[in-house]
């Protein structure tokens, strides 16, 4: 499976300290059917914990 990040989302993930491994895990969970909400049109909501928060 190929996973793509948009330029906007990559910047957001970097600023929010969300690592690529966490995103890969979230995509695998969505693929397995474990997600918070299906928004329609193959858009899913999945919560991801941040590893650290910058002050």
C-alpha distance matrix in Angstrom:
0.0 3.8 6.6 10.0 13.5 16.5 19.6 21.4 18.9 18.6 22.4 22.7 20.4 22.3 25.6 24.7 23.8 20.3 18.4 14.7 14.6 15.9 13.3 10.4 12.6 13.2 9.7 9.6 13.1 12.5 9.9 12.8 15.3 17.0 17.7 21.0 21.3 19.7 21.3 20.6 18.8 15.3 16.5 16.6 18.8 18.0 20.5 19.8 22.7 23.9 24.7 28.0 30.0 31.9 35.5
3.8 0.0 3.8 6.6 10.3 13.2 16.1 18.3 16.1 15.5 19.3 20.0 18.0 19.8 23.1 22.7 21.9 18.7 16.8 13.2 14.0 15.4 12.4 10.2 13.3 13.6 10.2 11.3 14.7 13.8 12.1 15.4 17.4 18.8 18.7 21.6 21.7 20.2 21.2 20.6 18.5 15.3 16.0 16.5 18.6 17.9 20.2 19.3 22.2 22.8 23.8 26.7 28.4 30.0 33.6
6.6 3.8 0.0 3.8 6.9 10.2 13.2 15.0 12.5 12.1 15.9 16.3 14.4 16.4 19.6 19.1 18.5 15.3 13.8 10.4 11.8 12.6 9.3 8.0 11.4 11.1 8.2 10.4 13.4 12.3 11.7 15.1 16.7 17.4 16.7 19.2 19.5 18.3 19.0 19.0 17.2 14.0 13.9 14.2 15.8 15.0 17.1 16.1 19.0 19.5 20.7 23.5 25.0 26.5 30.0
10.0 6.6 3.8 0.0 3.8 6.6 9.6 11.7 9.8 9.5 13.2 14.0 12.8 14.7 17.7 17.7 17.7 14.9 14.0 10.9 13.3 14.0 10.4 10.5 13.9 13.1 10.7 13.6 16.1 14.7 14.7 18.2 19.3 19.7 18.4 20.4 20.3 19.1 19.0 19.1 17.0 14.5 13.8 14.7 16.1 15.9 17.7 16.7 19.6 19.5 21.0 23.2 24.2 25.4 28.8
13.5 10.3 6.9 3.8 0.0 3.8 6.5 8.1 6.1 5.8 9.5 10.3 9.5 11.4 14.2 14.5 14.8 12.4 12.2 10.0 13.1 13.2 9.8 11.1 14.3 13.2 11.7 15.1 17.0 15.7 16.5 19.9 20.5 20.4 18.5 19.9 19.9 19.1 18.7 19.3 17.7 15.5 13.9 14.6 15.2 15.0 16.2 15.1 17.7 17.2 18.8 20.7 21.3 22.2 25.4
16.5 13.2 10.2 6.6 3.8 0.0 3.8 5.4 5.2 6.0 8.6 9.8 10.4 12.1 14.2 15.1 16.2 14.4 14.9 13.2 16.5 16.3 13.0 14.7 17.8 16.2 14.9 18.4 20.0 18.3 19.3 22.8 23.0 22.9 20.6 21.4 21.0 20.0 18.8 19.4 17.6 16.2 14.4 15.7 16.3 16.8 17.9 17.2 19.7 19.0 20.9 22.2 22.2 22.7 25.6
19.6 16.1 13.2 9.6 6.5 3.8 0.0 3.8 5.6 5.2 6.3 8.7 10.0 10.7 12.5 14.3 15.5 14.5 15.1 14.1 17.7 17.7 14.9 17.0 20.0 18.7 17.9 21.3 23.0 21.5 22.7 26.1 26.4 25.9 23.6 24.2 23.9 23.3 21.9 22.7 21.0 19.8 17.8 18.9 19.0 19.3 19.8 18.7 20.7 19.3 20.9 21.7 21.3 21.2 23.9
21.4 18.3 15.0 11.7 8.1 5.4 3.8 0.0 3.8 5.5 5.3 6.3 8.7 10.1 10.9 12.3 14.4 13.6 15.2 14.8 18.4 17.6 14.9 17.6 20.2 18.4 18.0 21.7 22.8 21.2 23.0 26.1 25.9 25.1 22.4 22.4 22.0 21.8 20.1 21.4 20.2 19.3 16.7 17.6 17.2 17.7 18.0 17.2 19.1 17.7 19.8 20.3 19.4 19.3 21.8
18.9 16.1 12.5 9.8 6.1 5.2 5.6 3.8 0.0 3.8 5.4 4.9 6.0 8.4 9.8 10.2 12.0 10.5 12.1 11.7 15.0 13.9 11.2 14.1 16.5 14.6 14.5 18.2 19.1 17.8 19.7 22.7 22.6 21.6 19.0 19.2 19.2 19.2 18.1 19.6 18.7 17.3 14.6 14.9 14.2 14.3 14.5 13.6 15.7 14.6 16.8 17.8 17.4 18.0 20.8
18.6 15.5 12.1 9.5 5.8 6.0 5.2 5.5 3.8 0.0 3.8 5.5 5.1 6.1 8.7 9.8 10.5 9.4 10.1 9.6 13.3 13.1 10.8 13.3 16.1 15.1 15.0 18.4 19.8 19.1 20.7 23.6 24.1 23.0 20.9 21.5 21.9 22.0 21.3 22.8 21.7 19.9 17.5 17.5 16.9 16.3 16.2 14.4 16.0 14.3 15.8 16.7 16.7 17.0 20.1
22.4 19.3 15.9 13.2 9.5 8.6 6.3 5.3 5.4 3.8 0.0 3.8 5.5 5.2 6.2 8.6 10.0 10.2 11.7 12.2 15.9 15.4 13.7 16.6 19.0 17.9 18.3 21.7 22.8 22.1 24.0 26.8 27.0 25.7 23.3 23.3 23.8 24.2 23.2 24.9 24.1 22.6 19.9 19.9 18.8 18.3 17.6 15.8 16.8 14.5 16.0 16.0 15.3 14.9 17.6
22.7 20.0 16.3 14.0 10.3 9.8 8.7 6.3 4.9 5.5 3.8 0.0 3.8 5.5 5.2 6.0 8.6 8.5 11.1 12.2 15.4 14.0 12.5 15.9 17.8 16.1 17.1 20.5 21.0 20.3 22.7 25.2 25.0 23.4 20.7 20.3 20.9 21.7 20.7 22.9 22.6 21.2 18.0 17.6 16.0 15.4 14.4 13.0 13.9 11.9 14.1 14.2 13.1 13.3 15.9
20.4 18.0 14.4 12.8 9.5 10.4 10.0 8.7 6.0 5.1 5.5 3.8 0.0 3.8 5.5 5.0 6.0 5.0 7.3 8.6 11.7 10.4 9.2 12.7 14.4 13.3 14.5 17.6 18.3 18.1 20.4 22.7 23.0 21.2 18.9 19.0 20.2 21.2 20.8 23.0 22.8 20.8 17.8 16.9 15.2 13.9 12.7 10.5 11.3 9.4 11.1 12.0 11.9 12.8 16.0
22.3 19.8 16.4 14.7 11.4 12.1 10.7 10.1 8.4 6.1 5.2 5.5 3.8 0.0 3.8 5.5 5.2 6.2 7.5 9.4 12.6 12.1 11.6 14.7 16.6 16.2 17.4 20.2 21.2 21.4 23.4 25.7 26.3 24.5 22.4 22.6 23.9 24.9 24.6 26.7 26.3 24.3 21.5 20.6 19.0 17.5 16.0 13.4 13.4 10.6 11.3 11.3 11.3 11.3 14.6
25.6 23.1 19.6 17.7 14.2 14.2 12.5 10.9 9.8 8.7 6.2 5.2 5.5 3.8 0.0 3.8 5.5 7.8 10.3 12.7 15.6 14.5 14.3 17.6 19.1 18.2 19.9 22.8 23.3 23.3 25.8 27.9 28.1 26.0 23.6 23.2 24.4 25.7 25.1 27.6 27.5 25.8 22.7 21.7 19.6 18.3 16.4 14.1 13.6 10.5 11.6 10.6 9.3 8.6 11.5
24.7 22.7 19.1 17.7 14.5 15.1 14.3 12.3 10.2 9.8 8.6 6.0 5.0 5.5 3.8 0.0 3.8 5.5 9.0 11.8 14.0 12.1 12.3 15.9 16.7 15.6 17.8 20.6 20.6 20.8 23.6 25.4 25.3 22.9 20.6 20.0 21.6 23.3 23.0 25.7 26.1 24.3 21.0 19.5 17.0 15.3 13.0 10.6 9.9 7.0 8.8 8.2 7.2 8.1 11.2
23.8 21.9 18.5 17.7 14.8 16.2 15.5 14.4 12.0 10.5 10.0 8.6 6.0 5.2 5.5 3.8 0.0 3.8 6.2 9.6 11.5 10.2 11.3 14.4 15.2 15.0 17.3 19.6 20.0 20.8 23.2 24.8 25.3 22.9 21.1 21.0 23.1 24.8 25.0 27.6 27.8 25.5 22.6 20.8 18.5 16.3 13.9 10.7 9.5 6.0 6.3 6.3 6.9 8.2 11.9
20.3 18.7 15.3 14.9 12.4 14.4 14.5 13.6 10.5 9.4 10.2 8.5 5.0 6.2 7.8 5.5 3.8 0.0 3.8 6.8 8.5 6.8 7.5 10.8 11.6 11.3 13.5 15.8 16.3 17.1 19.5 21.1 21.7 19.4 17.7 18.1 20.1 21.6 22.1 24.6 24.8 22.2 19.5 17.6 15.6 13.1 11.2 7.8 7.7 5.4 6.5 8.4 9.7 11.7 15.3
18.4 16.8 13.8 14.0 12.2 14.9 15.1 15.2 12.1 10.1 11.7 11.1 7.3 7.5 10.3 9.0 6.2 3.8 0.0 3.8 5.4 5.4 6.7 8.9 10.2 11.0 12.8 14.6 15.8 17.0 18.8 20.4 21.7 19.7 18.7 19.7 21.8 23.1 23.9 26.0 25.9 23.0 20.7 18.9 17.4 14.7 13.3 9.8 9.8 8.1 7.7 10.1 12.4 14.1 17.9
14.7 13.2 10.4 10.9 10.0 13.2 14.1 14.8 11.7 9.6 12.2 12.2 8.6 9.4 12.7 11.8 9.6 6.8 3.8 0.0 3.8 5.4 5.0 6.1 8.6 9.8 10.5 12.3 14.2 15.3 16.4 18.4 20.0 18.7 17.9 19.6 21.4 22.1 23.0 24.6 24.0 21.0 19.2 17.7 17.0 14.5 14.1 11.1 12.1 11.3 11.2 13.9 16.1 17.7 21.5
14.6 14.0 11.8 13.3 13.1 16.5 17.7 18.4 15.0 13.3 15.9 15.4 11.7 12.6 15.6 14.0 11.5 8.5 5.4 3.8 0.0 3.8 5.4 5.0 6.2 8.6 9.9 10.6 12.4 14.3 15.3 16.5 18.6 17.0 16.9 18.9 21.2 22.2 23.7 25.4 25.1 21.7 20.2 18.2 17.4 14.4 13.9 10.8 11.5 11.5 10.9 14.2 17.0 19.2 22.9
15.9 15.4 12.6 14.0 13.2 16.3 17.7 17.6 13.9 13.1 15.4 14.0 10.4 12.1 14.5 12.1 10.2 6.8 5.4 5.4 3.8 0.0 3.8 5.5 5.1 6.2 8.7 9.9 10.6 12.4 14.2 15.3 16.7 14.6 14.1 15.6 18.1 19.5 21.0 23.1 23.3 20.1 18.1 15.7 14.4 11.1 10.2 7.0 8.0 8.6 9.0 12.5 15.0 17.7 21.2
13.3 12.4 9.3 10.4 9.8 13.0 14.9 14.9 11.2 10.8 13.7 12.5 9.2 11.6 14.3 12.3 11.3 7.5 6.7 5.0 5.4 3.8 0.0 3.8 5.4 5.0 6.2 8.6 9.8 10.6 12.3 14.2 15.4 13.9 12.9 14.7 16.5 17.2 18.4 20.2 20.0 16.8 14.9 13.1 12.3 9.7 9.9 7.6 10.0 10.6 11.8 15.0 16.8 19.2 22.7
10.4 10.2 8.0 10.5 11.1 14.7 17.0 17.6 14.1 13.3 16.6 15.9 12.7 14.7 17.6 15.9 14.4 10.8 8.9 6.1 5.0 5.5 3.8 0.0 3.8 5.4 5.1 6.2 8.7 9.9 10.5 12.4 14.4 13.5 13.5 16.1 17.8 18.2 19.9 21.1 20.7 17.1 16.0 14.3 14.3 11.8 12.6 10.6 12.8 13.8 14.4 17.8 20.1 22.4 26.0
12.6 13.3 11.4 13.9 14.3 17.8 20.0 20.2 16.5 16.1 19.0 17.8 14.4 16.6 19.1 16.7 15.2 11.6 10.2 8.6 6.2 5.1 5.4 3.8 0.0 3.8 5.5 5.1 6.2 8.7 9.8 10.6 12.5 11.0 11.5 14.1 16.5 17.4 19.6 21.2 21.4 17.8 16.6 14.1 13.7 10.5 11.1 9.2 11.2 13.0 13.7 17.3 19.8 22.7 26.1
13.2 13.6 11.1 13.1 13.2 16.2 18.7 18.4 14.6 15.1 17.9 16.1 13.3 16.2 18.2 15.6 15.0 11.3 11.0 9.8 8.6 6.2 5.0 5.4 3.8 0.0 3.8 5.4 5.1 6.2 8.6 9.8 10.7 8.9 8.4 10.7 12.9 13.9 16.0 17.8 18.2 14.8 13.2 10.5 9.9 6.8 8.0 7.1 10.1 12.4 14.1 17.5 19.4 22.2 25.5
9.7 10.2 8.2 10.7 11.7 14.9 17.9 18.0 14.5 15.0 18.3 17.1 14.5 17.4 19.9 17.8 17.3 13.5 12.8 10.5 9.9 8.7 6.2 5.1 5.5 3.8 0.0 3.8 5.4 5.1 6.1 8.6 9.9 9.5 9.3 12.2 13.4 13.4 15.3 16.4 16.1 12.5 11.7 9.8 10.5 8.6 10.9 10.5 13.7 15.6 17.2 20.6 22.3 24.9 28.2
9.6 11.3 10.4 13.6 15.1 18.4 21.3 21.7 18.2 18.4 21.7 20.5 17.6 20.2 22.8 20.6 19.6 15.8 14.6 12.3 10.6 9.9 8.6 6.2 5.1 5.4 3.8 0.0 3.8 5.5 5.0 6.2 8.8 8.7 10.0 13.4 15.1 15.1 17.7 18.5 18.5 14.7 14.5 12.4 13.2 10.9 13.0 12.5 15.3 17.5 18.6 22.2 24.4 27.2 30.5
13.1 14.7 13.4 16.1 17.0 20.0 23.0 22.8 19.1 19.8 22.8 21.0 18.3 21.2 23.3 20.6 20.0 16.3 15.8 14.2 12.4 10.6 9.8 8.7 6.2 5.1 5.4 3.8 0.0 3.8 5.4 5.0 6.3 5.1 6.7 10.2 12.3 13.0 16.0 17.3 18.0 14.4 13.9 11.0 11.2 8.8 10.8 11.1 13.9 16.8 18.3 21.8 23.8 26.9 30.0
12.5 13.8 12.3 14.7 15.7 18.3 21.5 21.2 17.8 19.1 22.1 20.3 18.1 21.4 23.3 20.8 20.8 17.1 17.0 15.3 14.3 12.4 10.6 9.9 8.7 6.2 5.1 5.5 3.8 0.0 3.8 5.3 5.0 5.2 5.3 8.9 9.9 9.7 12.6 13.6 14.2 10.6 10.3 7.6 8.8 7.6 10.7 11.9 15.3 18.0 20.1 23.3 24.9 27.8 30.8
9.9 12.1 11.7 14.7 16.5 19.3 22.7 23.0 19.7 20.7 24.0 22.7 20.4 23.4 25.8 23.6 23.2 19.5 18.8 16.4 15.3 14.2 12.3 10.5 9.8 8.6 6.1 5.0 5.4 3.8 0.0 3.8 5.4 7.4 8.7 12.4 13.0 12.1 14.9 15.0 14.9 11.2 12.0 10.3 12.3 11.3 14.4 15.1 18.4 20.9 22.6 26.1 27.9 30.7 33.8
12.8 15.4 15.1 18.2 19.9 22.8 26.1 26.1 22.7 23.6 26.8 25.2 22.7 25.7 27.9 25.4 24.8 21.1 20.4 18.4 16.5 15.3 14.2 12.4 10.6 9.8 8.6 6.2 5.0 5.3 3.8 0.0 3.8 5.7 8.6 12.3 13.5 13.2 16.6 17.0 17.5 14.0 14.7 12.4 13.8 12.4 15.1 15.9 18.8 21.7 23.2 26.8 28.8 31.9 35.0
15.3 17.4 16.7 19.3 20.5 23.0 26.4 25.9 22.6 24.1 27.0 25.0 23.0 26.3 28.1 25.3 25.3 21.7 21.7 20.0 18.6 16.7 15.4 14.4 12.5 10.7 9.9 8.8 6.3 5.0 5.4 3.8 0.0 3.8 6.1 9.6 10.3 10.0 13.6 14.1 15.3 12.2 12.7 10.2 11.6 10.9 13.9 15.6 18.7 21.9 23.9 27.2 28.9 32.0 34.8
17.0 18.8 17.4 19.7 20.4 22.9 25.9 25.1 21.6 23.0 25.7 23.4 21.2 24.5 26.0 22.9 22.9 19.4 19.7 18.7 17.0 14.6 13.9 13.5 11.0 8.9 9.5 8.7 5.1 5.2 7.4 5.7 3.8 0.0 3.8 7.1 9.1 10.2 13.8 15.3 16.9 13.9 13.4 10.1 10.2 8.6 10.9 12.7 15.5 18.9 21.0 24.2 25.8 29.1 31.8
17.7 18.7 16.7 18.4 18.5 20.6 23.6 22.4 19.0 20.9 23.3 20.7 18.9 22.4 23.6 20.6 21.1 17.7 18.7 17.9 16.9 14.1 12.9 13.5 11.5 8.4 9.3 10.0 6.7 5.3 8.7 8.6 6.1 3.8 0.0 3.8 5.8 7.5 10.6 12.8 14.7 12.0 10.6 7.0 6.5 5.4 8.2 10.8 13.9 17.2 19.8 22.7 23.9 27.0 29.6
21.0 21.6 19.2 20.4 19.9 21.4 24.2 22.4 19.2 21.5 23.3 20.3 19.0 22.6 23.2 20.0 21.0 18.1 19.7 19.6 18.9 15.6 14.7 16.1 14.1 10.7 12.2 13.4 10.2 8.9 12.4 12.3 9.6 7.1 3.8 0.0 3.8 7.2 9.7 12.7 15.3 13.3 11.2 7.5 5.5 5.3 7.2 10.7 13.5 16.8 19.8 22.3 22.9 26.1 28.3
21.3 21.7 19.5 20.3 19.9 21.0 23.9 22.0 19.2 21.9 23.8 20.9 20.2 23.9 24.4 21.6 23.1 20.1 21.8 21.4 21.2 18.1 16.5 17.8 16.5 12.9 13.4 15.1 12.3 9.9 13.0 13.5 10.3 9.1 5.8 3.8 0.0 3.8 6.1 9.1 12.1 10.8 8.8 5.8 5.1 7.2 9.8 13.4 16.5 19.5 22.7 25.0 25.3 28.2 30.3
19.7 20.2 18.3 19.1 19.1 20.0 23.3 21.8 19.2 22.0 24.2 21.7 21.2 24.9 25.7 23.3 24.8 21.6 23.1 22.1 22.2 19.5 17.2 18.2 17.4 13.9 13.4 15.1 13.0 9.7 12.1 13.2 10.0 10.2 7.5 7.2 3.8 0.0 3.8 5.7 8.5 7.5 6.2 4.6 6.3 9.2 12.5 15.7 19.1 21.8 25.0 27.4 27.7 30.4 32.7
21.3 21.2 19.0 19.0 18.7 18.8 21.9 20.1 18.1 21.3 23.2 20.7 20.8 24.6 25.1 23.0 25.0 22.1 23.9 23.0 23.7 21.0 18.4 19.9 19.6 16.0 15.3 17.7 16.0 12.6 14.9 16.6 13.6 13.8 10.6 9.7 6.1 3.8 0.0 3.8 6.9 7.3 5.3 5.6 7.1 10.7 13.7 16.9 20.3 22.6 26.0 28.0 27.9 30.2 32.3
20.6 20.6 19.0 19.1 19.3 19.4 22.7 21.4 19.6 22.8 24.9 22.9 23.0 26.7 27.6 25.7 27.6 24.6 26.0 24.6 25.4 23.1 20.2 21.1 21.2 17.8 16.4 18.5 17.3 13.6 15.0 17.0 14.1 15.3 12.8 12.7 9.1 5.7 3.8 0.0 3.8 5.4 5.6 7.5 10.2 13.6 16.9 19.8 23.4 25.6 28.9 31.1 31.1 33.3 35.5
18.8 18.5 17.2 17.0 17.7 17.6 21.0 20.2 18.7 21.7 24.1 22.6 22.8 26.3 27.5 26.1 27.8 24.8 25.9 24.0 25.1 23.3 20.0 20.7 21.4 18.2 16.1 18.5 18.0 14.2 14.9 17.5 15.3 16.9 14.7 15.3 12.1 8.5 6.9 3.8 0.0 3.8 5.5 8.7 12.0 15.1 18.6 21.0 24.7 26.6 29.6 31.9 32.0 34.0 36.3
15.3 15.3 14.0 14.5 15.5 16.2 19.8 19.3 17.3 19.9 22.6 21.2 20.8 24.3 25.8 24.3 25.5 22.2 23.0 21.0 21.7 20.1 16.8 17.1 17.8 14.8 12.5 14.7 14.4 10.6 11.2 14.0 12.2 13.9 12.0 13.3 10.8 7.5 7.3 5.4 3.8 0.0 3.8 6.4 10.2 12.7 16.3 18.4 22.2 24.2 27.0 29.5 30.0 32.2 34.8
16.5 16.0 13.9 13.8 13.9 14.4 17.8 16.7 14.6 17.5 19.9 18.0 17.8 21.5 22.7 21.0 22.6 19.5 20.7 19.2 20.2 18.1 14.9 16.0 16.6 13.2 11.7 14.5 13.9 10.3 12.0 14.7 12.7 13.4 10.6 11.2 8.8 6.2 5.3 5.6 5.5 3.8 0.0 3.8 7.0 9.9 13.3 15.6 19.3 21.1 24.2 26.5 26.7 28.8 31.3
16.6 16.5 14.2 14.7 14.6 15.7 18.9 17.6 14.9 17.5 19.9 17.6 16.9 20.6 21.7 19.5 20.8 17.6 18.9 17.7 18.2 15.7 13.1 14.3 14.1 10.5 9.8 12.4 11.0 7.6 10.3 12.4 10.2 10.1 7.0 7.5 5.8 4.6 5.6 7.5 8.7 6.4 3.8 0.0 3.8 6.4 10.0 12.6 16.3 18.6 21.6 24.1 24.5 27.0 29.5
18.8 18.6 15.8 16.1 15.2 16.3 19.0 17.2 14.2 16.9 18.8 16.0 15.2 19.0 19.6 17.0 18.5 15.6 17.4 17.0 17.4 14.4 12.3 14.3 13.7 9.9 10.5 13.2 11.2 8.8 12.3 13.8 11.6 10.2 6.5 5.5 5.1 6.3 7.1 10.2 12.0 10.2 7.0 3.8 0.0 3.8 6.7 9.8 13.3 15.7 19.0 21.2 21.4 24.1 26.4
18.0 17.9 15.0 15.9 15.0 16.8 19.3 17.7 14.3 16.3 18.3 15.4 13.9 17.5 18.3 15.3 16.3 13.1 14.7 14.5 14.4 11.1 9.7 11.8 10.5 6.8 8.6 10.9 8.8 7.6 11.3 12.4 10.9 8.6 5.4 5.3 7.2 9.2 10.7 13.6 15.1 12.7 9.9 6.4 3.8 0.0 3.8 6.5 10.1 12.8 15.9 18.4 19.2 22.1 24.6
20.5 20.2 17.1 17.7 16.2 17.9 19.8 18.0 14.5 16.2 17.6 14.4 12.7 16.0 16.4 13.0 13.9 11.2 13.3 14.1 13.9 10.2 9.9 12.6 11.1 8.0 10.9 13.0 10.8 10.7 14.4 15.1 13.9 10.9 8.2 7.2 9.8 12.5 13.7 16.9 18.6 16.3 13.3 10.0 6.7 3.8 0.0 3.8 6.7 9.7 12.9 15.2 15.9 19.0 21.4
19.8 19.3 16.1 16.7 15.1 17.2 18.7 17.2 13.6 14.4 15.8 13.0 10.5 13.4 14.1 10.6 10.7 7.8 9.8 11.1 10.8 7.0 7.6 10.6 9.2 7.1 10.5 12.5 11.1 11.9 15.1 15.9 15.6 12.7 10.8 10.7 13.4 15.7 16.9 19.8 21.0 18.4 15.6 12.6 9.8 6.5 3.8 0.0 3.8 6.5 9.4 12.0 13.3 16.4 19.2
22.7 22.2 19.0 19.6 17.7 19.7 20.7 19.1 15.7 16.0 16.8 13.9 11.3 13.4 13.6 9.9 9.5 7.7 9.8 12.1 11.5 8.0 10.0 12.8 11.2 10.1 13.7 15.3 13.9 15.3 18.4 18.8 18.7 15.5 13.9 13.5 16.5 19.1 20.3 23.4 24.7 22.2 19.3 16.3 13.3 10.1 6.7 3.8 0.0 3.8 6.4 9.0 10.5 14.0 16.7
23.9 22.8 19.5 19.5 17.2 19.0 19.3 17.7 14.6 14.3 14.5 11.9 9.4 10.6 10.5 7.0 6.0 5.4 8.1 11.3 11.5 8.6 10.6 13.8 13.0 12.4 15.6 17.5 16.8 18.0 20.9 21.7 21.9 18.9 17.2 16.8 19.5 21.8 22.6 25.6 26.6 24.2 21.1 18.6 15.7 12.8 9.7 6.5 3.8 0.0 3.8 5.6 7.1 10.4 13.4
24.7 23.8 20.7 21.0 18.8 20.9 20.9 19.8 16.8 15.8 16.0 14.1 11.1 11.3 11.6 8.8 6.3 6.5 7.7 11.2 10.9 9.0 11.8 14.4 13.7 14.1 17.2 18.6 18.3 20.1 22.6 23.2 23.9 21.0 19.8 19.8 22.7 25.0 26.0 28.9 29.6 27.0 24.2 21.6 19.0 15.9 12.9 9.4 6.4 3.8 0.0 3.8 7.1 10.1 13.4
28.0 26.7 23.5 23.2 20.7 22.2 21.7 20.3 17.8 16.7 16.0 14.2 12.0 11.3 10.6 8.2 6.3 8.4 10.1 13.9 14.2 12.5 15.0 17.8 17.3 17.5 20.6 22.2 21.8 23.3 26.1 26.8 27.2 24.2 22.7 22.3 25.0 27.4 28.0 31.1 31.9 29.5 26.5 24.1 21.2 18.4 15.2 12.0 9.0 5.6 3.8 0.0 3.8 6.7 9.7
30.0 28.4 25.0 24.2 21.3 22.2 21.3 19.4 17.4 16.7 15.3 13.1 11.9 11.3 9.3 7.2 6.9 9.7 12.4 16.1 17.0 15.0 16.8 20.1 19.8 19.4 22.3 24.4 23.8 24.9 27.9 28.8 28.9 25.8 23.9 22.9 25.3 27.7 27.9 31.1 32.0 30.0 26.7 24.5 21.4 19.2 15.9 13.3 10.5 7.1 7.1 3.8 0.0 3.8 6.4
31.9 30.0 26.5 25.4 22.2 22.7 21.2 19.3 18.0 17.0 14.9 13.3 12.8 11.3 8.6 8.1 8.2 11.7 14.1 17.7 19.2 17.7 19.2 22.4 22.7 22.2 24.9 27.2 26.9 27.8 30.7 31.9 32.0 29.1 27.0 26.1 28.2 30.4 30.2 33.3 34.0 32.2 28.8 27.0 24.1 22.1 19.0 16.4 14.0 10.4 10.1 6.7 3.8 0.0 3.8
35.5 33.6 30.0 28.8 25.4 25.6 23.9 21.8 20.8 20.1 17.6 15.9 16.0 14.6 11.5 11.2 11.9 15.3 17.9 21.5 22.9 21.2 22.7 26.0 26.1 25.5 28.2 30.5 30.0 30.8 33.8 35.0 34.8 31.8 29.6 28.3 30.3 32.7 32.3 35.5 36.3 34.8 31.3 29.5 26.4 24.6 21.4 19.2 16.7 13.4 13.4 9.7 6.4 3.8 0.0
